[in-house]
Amino acid sequence: MSATNPSATPLDRHASPVRSRKGQQIPGLAVASFTLGILAILTAIFIVPGVLLGIVGLVLGLTGRGNAKRAGQPSHWMATAGAVLSGLAILGAVVLVAIAAAS
């Protein structure tokens, strides 16, 4: 008998596509926060979706940074960037509402 699994495909031996160059896995909260931050910036002109995506992205980004800090690991740049982008989207939506209310 061979030591390899006969039902395994060649793709089973490859590393996961969600890994950084150093071999450390990228936290899911960081990726989600970064993605929502980008979407929040893009939809901030529509106020409600921009604010909603911004709030969720901000919460996920800050949670991801907190989890990394508690685990004694450096926080991933995606969590920080997602929190910043989400905050900017919320701020942009609030500014748009203020401009609309003033005119």
N, C-alpha and C positions, 0 to 999 in steps of 0.2 A: 504494500500500500504506500502511496505517496503521502508526504506530509502536507501537501496543499489541498485545499478544498476544491473538488472537481467542479462544483457548481459556481465557484467564484468567477466573476468576469475580470478582465484586465483592469477595468476602472476601479475595482475594489481596492487595489493596491495604491492608488493615488491619494494624495493628501486632499483634505477638504478644501474647496475653493474659498472658504471664508477663514483664511489664516493670513496673518501678517508675515512680513519677510523674516522676522525673527523666530517664527514657528509658534508664536503665541496666538491663541484664538482671540478674535475680535469679539468683544461683548455685544450681545444682541441689543441691549438697551442703547448702546452708543450708536449702532447702525440705525436703529429706529429713530432715535432723536435727530441724527444728522439728516435722514431722509425727510422726516416731518418738518425740520427746520427749513430745508430747501423748498418743500411744498408750501409752507406757510409764507415764505417770502414771495413766492410766485402768486399766491392767492390773496395776499394782504389787501389788494385793491378791492376785493369783494367783501371786505370787512368781516362778516360772520365766519366763512371758512378759514380765513387767515388767522383770526383770533382763536378759533377752536383748535386748529392744527398747531398754532403757536403755543397754546397752553399745554396741550398734550406733549409736544416736543420738548418744552421747557421742563416739565415734570420728569419725563424720561431721561433727559440729559442730566439733570441734577441728581436723580436717583442713581443713574449709572456712575456718576462721579463719586457719590457717597458710598456705593457698594465697593468700588475699587479702593477707596480710602480705608474702609473697614477691613478689607482683605489684605491691606498692606501692599497693594500694587499701585503703580502709577496710573492715574486716570488716563483713559484713551483720548486722543485728540478729537475723535468724532463726537464724544459725549460733550466736550467743551464747545466745539463748533456748533453742534446741534442746539445747545442751550443758548448760545449767543445769537444764532440765526433766528431761533424762535422768539427770543426777547425782542430782537429788532423788528420782526413781523408784527408782534403785538403793539410795539411802540408806533410803527408805521400806520397800523389800522386806527389807533387812537388819534394820531395826528390827522388822518384823513377825516375822521368823524368831527374833530374840532374845527377843521377848515370848512367842512360842509355846514356845521352849525353856525359858524360865524358869518357865512355868506347868505 
